[in-house]
Amino acid sequence: MPTNEFNRIKSHLPGDIVLHRPRVRSRRLRRVLGVPALFSSAYGNVGSSIYYALGVTAAYALGLTPAVFMLAGVLFAFTALSYAEGTAALPEAGGSSSFARRSFNELISFIAGWALMLDYIVTIGISAFEVPNYLAVFFVDLKSWPLNSIIGIVIIGFLALINAIGVKEAAGLNIVLAVLDLVTQLLLALGGLVLLFNPEILIGNIHWGVAPTWDQLIYGISISMIAYTGIETISNMAEEARDPGRTVPRSITLVLFAVIAVYALISLIALSAMPVHQLPDGTWTTELATEWRTDPVMGIVAHLPALFRPILAAWVGLLAATILLIATNAGILGISRLTYSMGQHHQLPPLLSEVHQRFRTPYKAILAFAVFASLLILPGQIDLLADVYSFGAMLAFTFAHISIIALRWKEPDMHRPFKIPLNVRFRGRDLPVTAILGGLGTLTVWLVVVYSHFWGRTLGIMWVVAGFLLYVIYRRRKGLSLFRTYAPALTVATSSRSTSM
């Protein structure tokens, strides 16, 4: 940027906005990620959820778990399309928060971003908590509480410290590990189809209105949304994507098909190997919900022929732990990018959005939210984590859908490198059908969470109220409108991009 232009912009900014000159080196590094890097980062996050979502969902959905995952997959597909259109058009960190800012105002943007931040915290917590549960294949005591919670907290602390210092993740290694993980999951699915798949057992697992009951089924649908953690990952990396109008939609589409295929196959095989059965007290359950609740994929391995079991168990345990570590780190990176975006737009006070002078990372936010994630896994209750995630995710996804619809109405001529294909014409506007259906679906699931999930409702509402008060107090003290969008502070936009941002 020329010096005269830089000084002119700086002189017209409000006093509370600090503008620093961008570093040339960082500007050259901004657009470096192609489809493989974006796909691997997202799949390492979204694909990792199979290692814990299967067990906690089967505890409620029982024999209808595959159907529940498919229904959740439809909502995931609709949400992925909304994110593809929004991110391609607005390639900046923030995801649904950025969409809402352009569509509505700064307050709505903050609520969407704050809900998304809760999702990242849960992703950090649940991924770290699951690492020792899969490493228990080597040391069985690692699966017991409180040891698994303690190890999870240590993992969070270590990765948070690394990210606060600013060590950059290895994108090349992520690609290799994501491919290995996808191949392993597909091989496990194909092997399971040959050795374990049994249509008669799957049909026998279903007892309509009894196992699961209708209440359990609805609860299972709402909690199954944890299966699709991480769709925001690509959106928050969009500023670093090469040709985002092309690479972002392609990456999201690849993740969509890969994840839905894996969930369909793995869930069918798991319930073939561990069928639903009735206990002496009359309750219905499956080994997925009891013995293998925290490491369900390992349960599938345990039911394979003894010839394959030892080597495959060690491989799955090690690879799952590695992918879950990457997902933990991705959550911390997501917090870092989201904090950067929200800090730029004066949604967070300097206490959280401040960037370290040496490491150029929002170190206070990283460490603070790492503490929150650690507190969530302290009780060792995976159901609690799933409840809280569903609350935040469904809220953020609903804002994403509504924002895409609003943008189609308010800015019909906006440049959209990718446009959701299925539309209905209304008063001269093309309204996306999938965004309408997706918004209704995610809003319904969120209302179910609020109504029936005690921990999701309690902690989720507490989180939103605390964030709203923080936002109002900060903006009032700075003399800023609650709704107006101000010129962004450019402090972090470049220098931190060369580190962990």
Protein Blocks (a to p, Z undefined) as FASTA:
>chain_A
ZZklmmmmmmmpcfklccddddfklmmmmmmccfklmmmmmmmmmmmmmmmmmmmmmmmn
mmmmmmmmmmmmmmmmmmmmmmmmmmmmmgcehijmmmmmmmmmmklmmmmmmmmmmmmm
mmmmmmmmmmmmmmmmmmmmlmpcfklmmmmmmmmmmmmmmmmnopacdfklmmmmmmmm
mmmmmmmmmmmmmmmgcfklmmmmpcghklccfklmmmmmmmmmmmmgoklmmmmmmmmp
ghkllmmmmmmmmmmmmmmmmmmmmmmmmmmmmccdddfkopacdfklmmmmmmmmlmmm
mmmcfklmmmmmmmmmmmmmmmmmmmmmmmmmmmmmmmmmmmmnopacfklmpccfklop
afklmmmmmmmmmmmmmnopaklmmmmmmmmmmmmmmmmmmmmmmmmmmmmmbccfbacf
bdcdeehiacdfklmmmmmmmmmmmmmmmmmmmklmmmmmmmmmmmmmmmmmmmmmnopa
fkbccdddfklmmmmmmmmZZ
